[in-house]
């Protein structure tokens, strides 16, 4: 199960916010990845703002790409805004890349 979670994280790191040159995982947009024993995956994620221009396309892209992983039975993304995203949720790598460090 840990291998599957690592593979999912690798896929999430391949998806970028089109307005920010950093992947959604390092940006801190992924709040939780849940995998049940049947390998159904549920992902709680947020957006940089509720009015994000990719509010409809990005969650679908995440759902589709995770759903294509060998071994994943199903994939579902839930968009949450609590807690609201802020730059403190970014990884050190993302902060460095964007000049916040």
Buried (B, 14 or more C-beta within 10 A) or exposed (E): EEEBEEBBEEBBBEBBBEEBEBBBBBBBBBBEBEBEEEBEBBBBBBBBEEEBEBEEEBBEBBBEBBBEBEEBEEBBBEBEEEEEBEEEBBBEEBBEBBEEE
